[in-house]
Amino acid sequence: MKKIISLLFVFAGLTVLAQTDQDPKAKAILDDLSKTTKNYKTITADFAFVMTNKDKKQLEKWAGKAQIKGQKFRMEIPGNTIVCDGKTIWNYNKDAKEVTIKNFEASSDDQLNPAKIFTMYETGFKYKYDKDEKCGASTCSVIDLYPSVKPEKKKFHTIKLYVDKVKKQVALVKMLMKDGGTTTYEVKTLKANAEIAETAFVFDTKGFKADQIIDERD
């Protein structure tokens, strides 16, 4: 499970970079995507995760759900429920029956923020338009993203971002790893601006014993 979460952290560890010397066609597509995404008050998404090695052998496959409202989010992934109210983040490990509580820092490189999946292209990358390609029943523009901040420390060399040409939404994120493997996040469904109760972003620890709660807040 640590491996699953650490892979998601990739999207959170980006440093702001001025957008210069970029492919103008890719920039126009990403600008439209950014404008659309920033108009969403909430996002509810179902996504699929697949990891393969250099021989295309499938190593992991699972499905997850996410609810996002600004810096608040709730994620359900195999074995874990992760909840954040914008100030505190709770990670409930279902197998261990333990809850880890930490202070949430949106700018931290070490904390999960699923919203980054939909906005990670905005900082820390050079980008180039590759091609248009069918994504199920839709057609996507494929943008290649190359890390421009400490690329030698990244586990991937390229991210292929698939943008639905009609909906202006992220449909697929494919990470090409330096070891030859591939890590893919596919957005199966995305619903914008749905009402989400504030209680979704708070984890209730009532009913847990003291030794089941690991409070790492300052």
N, C-alpha and C positions, 0 to 999 in steps of 0.2 A: 504494500500500500504506500510506503514511503516513496517508491519509484513512481507510482502514479501521480502523486501530489507534486513531486519534484519536477516532473515533466510539465505539469501545468504552471509551475513557477517560471518557466521560460518566458511566459508572456508578461510577467511582472517585472523582470529585471532589465528594463530598457532605459537608456539615458537620453534626455532631450537633445536633439541635434537639428541645426538649421537645415531646411530642405533646399539644398542647392545642388546644381548639376544633376538634376533628376530627369528621367524620361518624361517628356510633356504629356504623352498619351496616357501613360500609367498614372501620372499625377492627376489628370482630369478625372479618371475613373475613381481614384482614391478620394479625391475631393468630393465627388458625388456620394460616395459611400459614407464619408465622414459626416456630411450634411444630413443624410438620412438617419444615420445612427444617433446623432446628437439630438434629433427631434423626438427620439423615443423617451418617454417618461419611465417606462418599465420594459423589460424584456423577459419573456418566458420561453425557454428553449429546451428541446430534446436533442441530444447529440450522441454520436457514436465515436468510440476511440478504438483505433487499431494500430498495433505495433508489429512490424515485420523486421527480420534481420536482412543481411546483405544477400542471402539466398532466397529472399521473398517468403521465407517460412514465417507463418504467423506465430508470434510470441504471446500476444495479449489481445483480447477483444472484449469490450464491455460497453454498456450504454449508461448515460447519465442525464440528469435533469438539472436545470438552473433557473432560478428566479433572480432578477437583478433590478435594482432601483437605485440609481446613483451609485454611491459607495456601499450600499447595503446589498447583501446577496444571500441566497440559500442554495446549496448544491447537494444533490444526492448522487453519490458514486458508490460503486461496490464496496461495502464494508464501512463506509463513512458518510456521516451527515456533517456538512460544514456550514455554519451560520455566522453571519456578520451583520451587526447593526450600525456599522460605520465607525464605531469606537472600540468594540470588543469582538473577537472572533472565537467561536467555539468549534472544536473538532471532536465529534463523537465517534469513537471507534467502536463499532457494533460488536466485533469479535471479542475485544478486551473488555467491553462494557465500561469504558473510561471516557471521560470528557476532559479535554485539554483546553484551558482558557488563556488567551493572550490579549494584550493590547493590539489593536489593529492600526497599522500605519499604511495608508494608501500608497505612499511613495517608496515603501520598503521594497528592496530587491528580494526579500526572503519570505514575503507573505502572499498568499493566493488572492487574486482578484479576477474572477472569471470575466468581468467586463473587458479586460485586456484582450481577450480573444477577438472581440469585435472592434478594437481600436488600436491594437498593438502596432499596426503599420504606420501610425502617425509619427513615431519617434524611433531613432536608433537604427534606421535602415536606409539603404539605397534601394531603388526599385526600378523595374523595367517591365514593360508590357511584353508578354510572350505570345499569346494567341487566344482565340476564342475556342471554347470546347463545350461539348454537351455535358450537362450535369443532370442526369435523370431526364426529366421532361423539359428542363430549362437550358438556356445557353449561358455560359459563364465567360467572363473575361479573366484570363489567367495572368496574374502579376507575380513576377519573381522578386522576392525580397532578399537582400544581402545584408547581413549585420555589418554596421559601420563603426560600432563602438566595441573595442576589444574583441574582434572576431575570433582571435586565437583561443579565447576562453569559452566559446560557444561549442556545444556538442553537435550543432548542425551547421551546414555551410549555406543552405538556401531554404527559404520557405516559399512554397507556391500557394498563393492566395487566390481562391476562386470566388469571383464576385458575380452574383446573379445580375444579368444585364437589365432585366426589367424591374425587379424588386429593389435593386441597389443594396443587396444584403450579402453578408459573408455566407457562402454555401459550404465551403470546404477549406481546410487549412492542412497543407501537406508539408511536413518537415523532412528534408533530406539530410540525414545524419552523416557525420564524418566517417562513421564506421561502416557505411554502406547501407544501413537500415533505413526504414521510413516510419515516421509517426504521423498518423492522420486523425484529425478531428473533423467529423462531418456533422453539419447542422441539419438534423432531420426535419425539425419543425421550429419555426420562430414566430412568436406572437408578440406584437408590440402594443404597448399602452393598455394592457389588461390591468384591472384592479387587483392589487395584491395587498392583503391585510398586513399591517405593521407587525403583527404577532409572528409572521413568517420569518422575520429577521431577528428573532430573539429565541435563544435555546433555553428551555426550562429545565433547570437542574434539580428540581424538586423530585424526590423519589430516589435520588442517587445517594449512596453512602459517602462519607467523607473521604475514604480511601479510593473512591472511584472518580474523584474530581482532582485534577492537577491544575492548580491556578498559578500561572506564570506571569501574571500581571505585576507591574511595578507597584 
